[in-house]
Amino acid sequence: MKKYCYWCGSPVKDKYCENCGTDVDPPQDVYFLDEECGECNARLPRWAYYCTECGYKFTLYDPTDSGTKARYNKSLRSGLIFWSAIFILIAVIVPIASETIAFKHTLPVAAVLLIILWGITLTRTERGHFIDGTVTELFTRDEIHRERSLSETTITGRPVYYEVPVTVYCTRIRWDNGKEEVLEKDCNAADHIQLAVGDRMRYFTARRKYQKLMSGRI
């Protein structure tokens, strides 16, 4: 039995938290595959704000917090300046120190690296734009996916493909701006286990990677 609720941090005595009603011992589909508590190494369910074993409260990255966003973007800019200086120094020092390598070779390489570096920084800059919505439907769809075998090839060396049945778990969201969207996850039932129709969702559009549950339990 878990000791603490991963949602509100309250001590628990049963499968459900008496304070917020969260299922503190959900099915394994909900747990991260490669993320653990930094204090006691316990496995964590998705959207965990507290460790279920030791009660440690996690400092979650929330792009809507202006201070967090500013610190994150500042670290990106610092890294950009540092690595830009490194690339430029290498492009200048190498031709000076070597008689066989000219500036015409190092400067184009440095320019390409700088363009890539600036592009990565711009795409990763957090703008903190988000949209809120409500879960309106949870449904599944069975599909057949064509997947390549990693260990087999044909006699001529061509790749071998297999047809694999896949269950796609779909969550329909009605955003507060009036639009609807269906979020799909192959073979991952976590949303269907942790969400219910009527729960609130927050989704960040800057990098489309950060989503946060905002249900009536908050």
trRosetta pair geometry for C-beta under 8 A, 3 or more apart (Angstrom, degrees):
i j d omega theta_ij theta_ji phi_ij phi_ji
1 12 7.5 -143 163 106 101 103
1 13 7.9 13 159 -170 143 29
1 14 7.8 -67 -150 -134 128 15
1 15 7.6 -101 -131 -78 94 57
1 25 6.9 -79 -135 -58 51 142
2 5 7.7 104 118 -83 127 34
2 6 7.7 -56 178 -34 153 92
2 12 6.0 26 94 62 89 134
2 24 4.4 -138 65 142 139 112
2 25 5.3 -170 -10 -68 112 88
2 52 4.0 -51 -152 176 122 113
2 53 7.1 -90 -144 -71 75 53
3 11 6.7 -43 167 -139 69 74
3 12 6.7 146 164 45 18 85
3 52 6.6 127 42 160 67 58
3 53 5.9 71 26 -144 114 30
3 54 7.6 55 68 -65 135 18
3 55 6.8 -79 107 -47 109 93
4 9 5.8 -13 -180 -154 117 45
4 10 7.0 157 -154 78 71 29
4 11 6.1 -50 -100 -101 68 43
4 12 6.4 146 -125 3 14 96
4 24 7.6 -172 104 -149 31 134
4 50 5.4 -94 133 131 126 126
4 51 6.7 61 63 91 130 55
4 52 5.5 -164 64 -142 75 36
4 53 7.3 -65 25 22 100 11
4 54 7.6 -46 9 77 135 21
4 55 4.2 146 -62 -90 160 78
5 8 5.0 8 96 48 132 77
5 9 6.1 -56 67 -1 84 11
5 10 4.9 20 16 49 123 77
5 11 7.9 -41 -7 13 84 4
5 12 5.4 117 -53 -52 79 118
5 17 3.8 40 -96 -96 135 137
5 19 6.6 -126 3 47 160 112
5 20 6.5 132 169 38 157 111
5 22 5.4 111 -159 60 110 124
5 24 5.2 -97 -111 -93 61 117
5 50 6.7 60 89 61 55 130
5 52 7.5 -4 -139 -113 8 78
6 22 7.0 -128 52 136 75 148
6 24 6.5 146 1 -136 85 75
6 44 7.1 139 -138 -156 135 78
6 45 5.5 133 78 47 171 110
6 47 7.6 106 127 100 112 69
6 48 4.1 -62 -175 -129 119 85
6 49 6.5 126 161 37 60 62
6 50 5.4 -160 -138 64 39 73
6 51 7.3 -8 -111 -142 83 9
6 52 5.0 -37 -61 -64 97 93
7 17 6.8 -128 47 6 110 160
7 20 5.5 -117 97 85 129 151
7 22 4.3 157 8 -52 137 161
7 47 7.3 15 -101 126 81 103
7 48 7.9 -91 -68 -128 45 44
7 49 6.1 58 -150 27 27 112
7 50 7.4 -45 38 25 15 100
7 217 6.6 -4 156 124 147 141
8 17 6.5 137 37 166 112 156
8 19 5.3 -122 86 101 151 130
8 20 4.6 144 -19 -16 136 136
8 22 7.2 170 2 3 94 130
8 49 7.5 39 -74 69 20 130
8 50 7.4 -33 86 5 20 134
8 217 7.7 -119 -49 153 116 110
9 49 6.8 -80 -46 103 95 101
9 50 3.9 146 -91 -63 80 158
9 55 6.1 83 -158 -157 86 84
9 57 6.2 -7 -97 -87 140 97
10 17 5.7 108 65 -161 115 112
10 18 7.1 -114 126 57 142 78
10 19 4.1 124 -11 1 166 143
10 20 7.2 157 14 0 129 94
11 55 7.8 -24 -81 -92 71 129
12 16 7.8 -162 -150 103 121 21
12 17 5.3 -78 -98 -102 113 67
12 18 7.2 162 -125 1 68 82
12 24 5.0 -103 -45 -4 178 168
13 18 7.3 15 31 -24 97 122
14 18 7.3 89 33 -51 110 90
15 23 6.4 -11 153 -146 89 73
15 24 6.6 -171 -178 45 39 83
15 25 5.4 -82 -140 36 79 112
16 21 5.8 -11 179 -156 113 47
16 22 6.8 164 -154 79 67 33
16 23 5.9 -37 -99 -95 76 51
16 24 6.9 159 -117 0 21 87
17 20 5.1 8 97 49 130 76
17 21 6.1 -51 68 5 83 11
17 22 4.6 24 14 46 122 82
17 24 5.6 107 -50 -48 88 112
20 217 4.4 72 -173 -172 106 114
21 217 6.3 -133 50 -111 100 118
22 217 6.7 82 -57 -161 91 164
23 26 4.9 93 109 -75 114 83
24 52 6.1 145 -178 -133 96 117
25 52 7.9 129 -81 -169 64 150
26 29 7.9 -85 139 59 103 74
26 30 4.2 18 107 19 132 154
26 31 7.8 171 81 -43 98 78
26 45 5.8 86 42 -119 121 144
26 193 5.8 110 -171 149 124 127
26 194 6.8 -3 -124 -78 163 85
27 30 6.0 113 70 -5 65 97
27 189 7.8 -8 84 90 137 118
27 193 5.9 -117 38 -130 109 152
28 31 5.6 -50 -159 22 54 115
29 188 7.0 152 -173 -158 101 53
29 189 4.7 -4 163 61 157 94
29 190 5.4 -155 138 -71 88 66
29 193 6.0 138 81 -16 116 148
30 45 4.6 4 131 -144 109 103
30 46 5.7 -117 -177 17 74 94
30 190 5.0 123 -112 -132 52 88
30 193 5.4 -110 -68 90 107 139
30 194 5.9 115 -124 -50 118 111
31 43 5.0 25 -166 151 132 120
31 44 6.7 139 -147 84 79 32
31 45 5.3 -65 -91 -94 60 58
31 46 7.6 -157 -109 -22 16 70
32 35 3.7 -23 126 41 156 103
32 36 7.8 -143 81 -54 120 45
32 43 6.8 -166 57 -169 79 83
32 44 5.4 12 18 71 117 84
32 45 7.4 166 -11 -133 76 13
32 46 6.6 127 -56 -71 81 67
35 43 7.8 92 84 -151 59 61
35 44 5.5 -61 111 47 98 115
36 41 4.9 8 158 -155 138 51
36 42 6.4 154 -162 71 86 29
36 43 5.9 -53 -108 -94 81 42
36 44 6.4 162 -127 -9 27 96
37 40 5.2 6 94 49 130 74
37 41 6.1 -85 64 -26 80 9
37 42 4.6 21 13 46 125 80
37 43 8.0 -61 -7 -11 85 7
37 44 6.1 130 -52 -60 75 108
37 51 4.1 51 -109 -111 142 128
37 53 6.8 -141 15 44 157 109
37 54 6.6 155 151 31 156 114
37 56 5.9 125 -163 49 118 130
38 56 7.5 -128 58 126 77 159
39 51 6.4 -115 48 -19 115 163
39 54 5.3 -122 103 79 126 155
39 56 4.4 151 10 -54 147 156
40 51 6.4 124 36 167 111 153
40 53 5.2 -128 94 96 146 125
40 54 4.3 149 -17 -28 139 132
40 56 7.3 176 1 -9 98 127
42 51 5.6 111 55 -168 126 107
42 52 6.3 -139 139 57 145 81
42 53 3.8 169 -66 6 156 135
42 54 6.9 -180 -2 -3 130 91
44 48 4.3 -115 -173 22 105 158
44 51 6.9 -75 -96 -115 100 67
44 52 7.6 160 -118 1 58 98
45 48 5.2 124 64 -61 67 106
45 52 7.4 62 3 -33 102 131
45 194 7.7 150 165 -86 120 131
46 190 5.5 70 7 178 146 137
46 194 6.5 -110 73 -26 111 164
47 194 6.8 141 28 177 133 153
47 212 7.4 123 -119 -145 101 54
47 213 5.0 8 -124 13 153 122
48 51 7.1 59 164 -88 129 38
48 52 7.3 -83 -137 -31 125 90
48 58 6.8 80 112 4 84 141
49 57 6.8 -7 152 -147 77 74
49 58 6.0 -141 -161 44 37 98
49 60 6.7 -60 -117 -30 76 132
50 55 5.8 -17 -179 -155 116 46
50 56 6.7 158 -157 76 64 39
50 57 5.5 -30 -101 -97 82 59
50 58 7.0 -154 -84 1 29 84
51 54 4.8 7 96 50 135 79
51 55 6.0 -46 66 8 85 11
51 56 4.3 35 7 40 123 87
51 58 7.5 114 -41 -43 77 96
61 68 6.3 161 -150 178 65 133
61 72 7.3 83 -153 -77 119 136
61 210 7.5 -99 99 -120 100 140
62 65 4.8 76 87 -7 100 106
62 68 5.9 96 62 53 66 162
62 212 7.3 40 -120 -76 92 156
63 68 6.9 -125 -105 101 27 114
63 69 5.4 73 -159 -87 62 102
63 72 7.7 -60 -109 34 78 157
63 126 5.0 -141 -130 -176 115 126
63 127 7.9 35 175 72 130 36
63 128 4.3 -166 152 -109 98 72
63 130 7.1 146 81 -49 111 116
63 204 5.5 82 45 -125 139 149
63 206 6.7 -146 180 22 163 139
63 210 6.4 131 -5 70 119 159
64 69 7.7 138 5 -42 0 123
64 128 5.8 132 -95 -166 39 104
64 130 6.1 -51 -73 8 108 141
64 204 8.0 -137 -46 -93 85 111
65 68 4.0 61 83 14 112 113
65 69 6.4 170 84 -13 56 86
66 69 5.7 -57 -144 39 29 111
66 70 6.1 31 157 -22 65 108
66 128 7.8 24 -95 -116 53 172
67 70 5.8 -55 -146 35 29 110
67 71 6.4 25 157 -16 64 106
68 71 6.0 -57 -149 37 29 108
68 72 6.3 29 155 -19 65 109
69 72 5.8 -57 -147 37 29 112
69 73 6.3 22 159 -13 66 109
69 126 5.2 -135 -141 105 87 121
69 128 4.9 -25 -104 -61 149 129
70 73 6.1 -59 -144 41 27 105
70 74 6.1 31 155 -23 64 109
71 74 5.6 -55 -145 35 29 113
71 75 6.5 31 156 -20 64 103
72 75 6.0 -56 -154 32 29 109
72 76 6.7 30 149 -18 63 104
72 126 5.3 24 100 17 135 136
73 76 5.4 -50 -152 33 38 115
73 77 6.4 36 152 -18 67 103
73 125 5.7 51 -122 -148 98 83
73 126 5.9 -122 -62 43 93 86
74 77 5.7 -54 -148 37 34 109
74 78 6.3 36 152 -21 66 105
75 78 5.6 -50 -145 35 33 114
75 79 6.4 34 155 -18 64 105
76 79 5.9 -58 -152 38 29 110
76 80 6.3 33 151 -23 65 106
76 121 5.4 137 170 -147 107 89
76 124 6.1 -176 -122 101 137 108
76 125 6.1 -170 100 -93 163 69
77 80 5.4 -51 -147 33 34 115
77 81 6.4 33 156 -17 66 103
77 121 7.4 99 -87 -167 46 131
78 81 6.0 -54 -149 36 30 108
78 82 6.3 30 154 -20 65 109
79 82 5.7 -55 -143 37 31 112
79 83 6.1 16 165 -7 68 110
79 121 7.5 -178 84 -100 100 112
80 83 6.5 -64 -142 44 23 98
80 84 6.0 26 159 -22 62 113
80 117 6.3 140 -134 151 75 106
80 118 6.9 77 -148 -98 120 59
80 121 4.7 31 -83 -93 125 157
81 84 5.8 -58 -143 37 25 113
81 85 6.4 26 158 -19 62 107
82 85 6.0 -63 -158 34 26 109
82 86 6.6 25 149 -19 64 107
83 86 5.3 -47 -145 34 40 116
83 87 6.3 40 156 -19 68 102
83 117 5.7 -161 105 -139 126 146
84 87 6.0 -54 -149 36 30 108
84 88 6.3 26 155 -15 64 109
84 114 5.9 67 -126 -123 87 99
84 117 6.5 -176 -73 104 78 150
84 118 8.0 55 -86 -61 118 89
85 88 5.9 -58 -146 40 30 109
85 89 6.1 31 157 -20 66 108
86 89 5.9 -57 -147 37 27 110
86 90 6.4 25 157 -18 64 107
87 90 5.9 -56 -148 36 29 110
87 91 6.3 29 154 -19 64 109
87 110 4.7 142 157 -145 99 89
87 113 5.0 -165 -132 97 143 131
87 114 5.9 -172 94 -63 153 86
87 117 7.4 -148 -18 -14 150 150
88 91 5.6 -56 -148 37 31 112
88 92 6.4 21 156 -12 65 109
88 110 6.1 106 -91 -175 44 141
88 114 7.8 50 -58 -73 86 128
89 92 5.9 -64 -148 42 29 104
89 93 5.7 16 163 -13 70 116
90 93 6.1 -57 -128 43 26 102
90 94 5.8 29 173 -26 64 112
90 106 7.2 -149 124 -166 75 121
90 110 7.0 169 75 -92 92 113
91 94 6.8 -44 -132 27 16 109
91 95 7.7 8 166 -5 49 105
91 103 7.6 70 164 -143 85 70
91 106 4.2 158 -146 145 68 106
91 107 5.4 101 -180 -88 127 48
91 109 7.0 -178 -103 71 104 90
91 110 3.6 -38 -63 -43 143 146
92 95 7.1 -72 -167 37 27 99
92 96 6.7 16 152 -12 64 117
92 103 7.8 17 -115 -115 49 99
92 106 7.6 -166 -46 115 25 140
93 96 5.6 -67 -152 42 36 111
93 97 5.8 20 160 -11 75 114
94 97 6.1 -64 -140 44 26 101
94 98 5.8 -11 171 12 66 118
94 101 5.5 -42 142 99 102 142
94 106 5.4 160 67 -98 123 149
95 98 6.3 -73 -127 56 24 87
95 101 5.4 -119 -96 107 63 83
95 102 5.6 50 -128 -156 120 22
95 103 4.8 -34 -45 -62 173 63
95 105 7.7 147 -81 51 108 92
95 106 5.6 -130 -37 11 104 138
98 101 4.4 36 93 29 134 100
101 105 5.7 -105 -163 66 80 134
101 106 6.3 72 157 -44 112 109
102 105 5.4 99 63 5 71 97
102 106 7.5 -158 99 3 38 91
103 106 6.0 -67 -140 46 37 99
103 107 5.3 32 170 -22 77 115
104 107 6.7 -39 -118 34 20 108
104 108 7.3 20 172 -11 49 107
105 108 7.1 -67 -162 35 23 101
105 109 6.9 15 153 -11 60 114
106 109 5.8 -64 -153 40 36 111
106 110 6.1 34 154 -20 72 108
107 110 5.6 -54 -144 38 32 111
107 111 6.3 36 155 -24 65 104
108 111 5.4 -52 -146 34 33 115
108 112 6.5 34 155 -19 66 101
109 112 5.9 -52 -152 34 32 110
109 113 6.4 29 152 -15 64 107
110 113 5.7 -57 -148 40 33 111
110 114 6.2 34 154 -22 67 107
111 114 5.7 -54 -147 36 30 112
111 115 6.5 32 154 -21 64 103
112 115 5.8 -53 -151 33 31 111
112 116 6.5 30 152 -16 64 105
113 116 5.7 -54 -149 37 33 111
113 117 6.1 34 152 -21 66 108
114 117 5.5 -53 -143 38 32 113
114 118 6.1 30 158 -17 66 106
115 118 6.0 -55 -145 39 27 107
115 119 6.2 30 154 -21 62 109
116 119 5.7 -58 -149 36 28 113
116 120 6.4 28 155 -19 65 105
117 120 5.9 -54 -149 35 29 109
117 121 6.4 28 154 -17 63 108
118 121 5.6 -56 -147 38 32 113
118 122 6.3 32 156 -20 66 106
119 122 5.9 -55 -146 35 29 109
119 123 6.4 22 159 -13 64 108
120 123 6.1 -62 -148 40 29 106
120 124 6.1 11 160 -6 66 117
121 124 6.1 -69 -142 47 26 101
121 125 6.5 46 155 -47 64 94
122 125 5.8 -34 -151 1 31 117
123 207 7.5 94 159 -108 75 96
124 207 7.0 31 -126 -91 48 135
125 206 7.8 -109 99 -178 58 125
126 206 5.6 88 -146 121 52 163
126 207 7.4 -55 -103 -15 70 116
127 206 4.4 170 40 -107 89 121
128 204 7.2 -64 -146 -141 31 115
128 206 6.5 32 -15 -38 21 141
129 204 6.9 120 81 -159 51 69
129 205 5.0 -48 101 55 104 102
129 206 5.6 132 38 -55 85 85
130 202 5.6 19 169 -180 131 94
130 203 6.4 162 -157 83 82 36
130 204 4.6 -44 -96 -98 93 63
130 205 6.6 169 -105 2 34 81
131 175 5.0 -6 156 -149 126 125
131 176 6.8 -165 -174 33 82 91
131 177 6.5 -61 -143 -4 121 114
131 202 7.5 169 85 -152 37 55
131 203 5.7 -18 61 63 84 88
131 205 6.3 53 -6 -36 102 117
132 175 7.1 123 85 -153 37 71
132 176 5.0 27 79 -13 86 127
132 200 6.5 -6 -172 -174 101 105
132 201 7.1 158 -156 85 53 50
132 202 5.3 -23 -101 -100 75 74
132 203 8.0 161 -91 19 28 69
132 214 7.0 -40 -137 51 106 147
133 173 4.3 74 116 171 142 105
133 174 5.6 174 -166 85 104 38
133 175 3.9 -63 -85 -99 118 48
133 176 6.0 -137 -88 -22 56 68
133 181 7.8 -106 -81 36 178 100
133 200 7.3 158 86 -155 35 62
133 201 5.2 -19 67 62 84 96
133 202 8.0 158 22 -86 66 32
133 203 7.1 -8 17 8 111 110
134 173 7.0 148 70 -156 32 67
134 174 5.4 -18 59 60 86 92
134 176 7.9 93 -13 -67 87 72
134 198 6.5 -21 -172 -144 107 28
134 199 7.3 153 -154 81 62 35
134 200 5.8 -38 -99 -102 66 60
134 201 7.2 169 -94 16 15 84
135 138 6.9 14 176 -52 119 92
135 171 6.2 -55 -130 -172 103 101
135 172 7.2 103 -160 76 59 57
135 173 6.1 -42 -96 -100 49 69
135 195 5.4 160 -89 171 167 123
135 196 6.9 134 86 93 142 31
135 197 5.5 -133 114 -121 97 37
135 198 6.5 -33 67 30 90 24
135 199 4.7 21 17 55 126 83
135 200 7.7 -122 -3 -69 83 15
135 201 6.2 95 -50 -25 85 114
136 172 5.0 -64 66 106 91 104
136 173 6.9 139 9 -125 89 18
136 174 4.9 61 -33 -14 132 107
136 180 7.4 -53 33 -130 142 112
136 197 6.4 37 -158 -144 20 93
137 170 7.8 -4 111 113 95 97
137 171 7.7 162 87 -158 57 39
137 172 3.9 19 53 39 97 126
137 197 6.6 26 -84 -103 30 110
138 169 7.8 -10 -169 -175 88 88
138 170 7.3 158 -156 87 43 60
138 171 5.8 -8 -107 -108 74 68
138 172 7.5 -137 -65 20 33 80
138 191 7.3 -169 -126 123 112 96
138 192 5.2 132 -177 -117 130 83
138 195 6.6 160 -81 95 131 107
138 196 7.7 -71 -16 -131 139 30
138 197 6.6 -123 -4 -58 96 84
139 170 5.2 -19 70 65 75 108
139 172 7.4 25 15 -16 101 109
140 167 5.5 -13 -170 -173 122 99
140 168 6.6 146 -162 76 64 52
140 169 5.7 -29 -104 -103 83 55
140 170 6.7 167 -98 15 27 86
140 192 7.7 -2 -62 -78 98 155
141 167 7.6 144 73 -160 39 53
141 168 4.6 -21 63 61 90 107
141 170 6.1 44 -4 -20 105 126
142 165 6.6 -13 -169 -167 100 98
142 166 7.4 150 -157 80 53 46
142 167 5.9 -30 -100 -102 67 65
142 168 7.5 -172 -83 17 17 81
143 165 7.6 151 85 -155 39 52
143 166 5.1 -25 70 67 87 95
143 167 7.9 154 24 -97 73 18
143 168 5.7 36 3 -18 118 117
144 163 5.0 2 179 -174 113 105
144 164 7.0 146 -160 68 61 36
144 165 5.9 -36 -101 -96 69 54
144 166 7.2 146 -110 17 18 85
145 163 7.4 151 75 -155 35 54
145 164 5.1 -29 66 64 88 92
145 165 8.0 133 19 -122 77 7
145 166 4.8 33 -7 -9 116 135
145 186 7.6 37 -49 -142 150 142
146 161 5.2 15 -179 175 95 127
146 162 7.5 164 -151 80 53 32
146 163 5.9 -29 -96 -97 65 64
146 164 7.7 158 -96 17 16 81
147 161 6.7 155 78 -154 30 76
147 162 5.8 -25 64 62 83 82
147 164 5.1 4 10 2 122 129
148 159 5.1 -16 -149 168 111 135
148 160 7.3 119 -158 77 61 46
148 161 5.5 -43 -96 -98 54 77
149 152 4.1 -9 119 43 147 97
149 153 7.8 -154 83 -59 112 44
149 159 6.9 171 49 -175 77 82
149 160 4.4 -6 26 79 128 98
149 161 7.0 -146 -8 -87 82 24
149 162 6.3 80 -57 -13 95 106
152 160 4.3 -32 106 33 108 141
153 157 5.3 -1 158 -149 137 35
153 158 6.3 150 -168 69 88 29
153 159 6.0 -56 -115 -101 78 35
153 160 6.1 -157 -109 -18 23 94
154 157 6.7 -42 68 28 74 17
154 158 4.6 0 33 54 120 85
154 159 7.7 4 -4 59 90 10
154 160 6.2 141 -48 -70 73 87
166 186 5.4 -18 177 -157 129 105
166 187 6.0 -79 -153 -47 88 97
167 186 7.7 131 80 -159 45 56
167 187 6.1 101 58 -89 78 55
167 189 7.9 4 109 -67 126 98
168 184 5.4 -7 180 -164 112 108
168 185 7.2 151 -160 74 64 35
168 186 5.5 -36 -104 -99 74 61
169 184 7.2 146 76 -155 47 54
169 185 5.0 -22 61 65 98 90
169 186 7.8 170 18 -97 76 11
169 187 7.9 -142 -7 2 101 6
169 188 6.0 -116 32 77 129 58
169 189 5.3 165 -79 -103 153 52
169 191 6.2 156 133 52 125 105
169 192 5.3 -110 -158 -25 126 120
170 182 5.1 -6 -168 -176 109 111
170 183 7.1 150 -156 76 54 47
170 184 5.2 -16 -101 -100 78 77
171 182 6.9 152 74 -158 41 58
171 183 4.6 -15 60 58 98 99
171 184 7.9 -168 23 -73 68 35
171 191 4.9 -80 -53 146 137 145
171 192 7.5 -149 -74 -67 96 68
171 195 6.5 41 -125 75 131 159
172 180 6.4 0 -174 -174 95 109
172 181 7.5 167 -150 88 53 36
172 182 5.0 -26 -96 -100 70 80
173 180 6.8 163 85 -154 50 59
173 181 5.3 -14 59 62 98 83
173 182 7.6 170 16 -91 73 29
173 183 6.5 41 -10 -11 116 105
173 201 5.6 -70 -123 50 129 142
173 203 7.5 77 140 -16 172 137
174 178 7.8 -27 -177 -154 89 22
174 179 7.7 172 -155 93 54 34
174 180 5.2 -27 -102 -99 65 85
175 178 7.0 -28 82 39 81 26
175 179 5.0 2 45 64 117 80
175 180 7.1 -165 9 -86 79 29
175 181 6.7 40 -28 6 110 105
183 191 7.2 165 97 -98 120 171
185 188 4.0 -70 146 62 122 113
185 190 7.4 -45 105 37 163 92
185 191 6.5 136 18 4 138 121
188 191 7.5 63 121 3 92 89
189 192 4.8 -58 -169 47 77 115
189 193 5.7 78 130 -28 90 102
190 193 5.8 -63 -150 36 30 108
190 194 6.1 1 165 3 69 115
191 194 6.3 -70 -135 50 26 93
191 195 5.1 -8 179 10 70 126
192 195 6.7 -51 -102 51 19 91
194 213 7.1 -91 140 -86 118 154
195 199 5.0 -130 -153 44 81 150
195 201 7.9 3 -123 -71 133 109
195 213 7.2 -147 -90 -120 90 117
195 215 7.9 -170 -128 -78 65 123
196 199 5.3 109 56 -30 64 110
196 215 7.7 67 41 -130 93 132
198 216 7.5 -16 136 -18 105 120
199 213 6.7 -30 168 -157 124 96
199 214 7.7 140 171 76 78 48
199 215 4.2 -39 -139 -104 92 98
199 216 7.4 -113 -114 -2 58 78
200 213 7.5 110 83 -178 65 54
200 214 4.0 -55 100 91 111 90
200 215 5.8 174 32 -93 77 33
200 216 7.4 114 -2 -46 104 59
201 211 6.6 -14 -172 -173 102 107
201 212 7.6 140 -165 77 56 48
201 213 6.6 -40 -110 -116 63 48
201 214 6.6 166 -97 31 11 87
202 211 6.9 159 85 -161 56 58
202 212 4.5 -17 65 64 108 96
202 213 7.7 -131 23 -52 84 4
202 214 5.2 67 -21 -14 104 124
203 208 7.7 17 170 -133 102 59
203 210 7.7 150 -155 91 47 58
203 211 4.9 -11 -107 -113 74 92
203 212 7.9 -170 -74 26 37 66
204 207 6.9 12 114 43 108 72
204 208 7.3 -150 94 -83 67 25
204 209 7.4 -34 74 53 107 55
204 210 4.4 11 32 68 129 102
204 211 7.1 -145 14 -79 77 47
204 212 7.9 57 -25 -2 98 100
205 208 6.2 16 -144 -73 42 74
207 210 7.0 62 66 -3 100 92
214 218 6.1 -40 -156 -4 65 147
215 218 6.5 135 66 -12 53 89
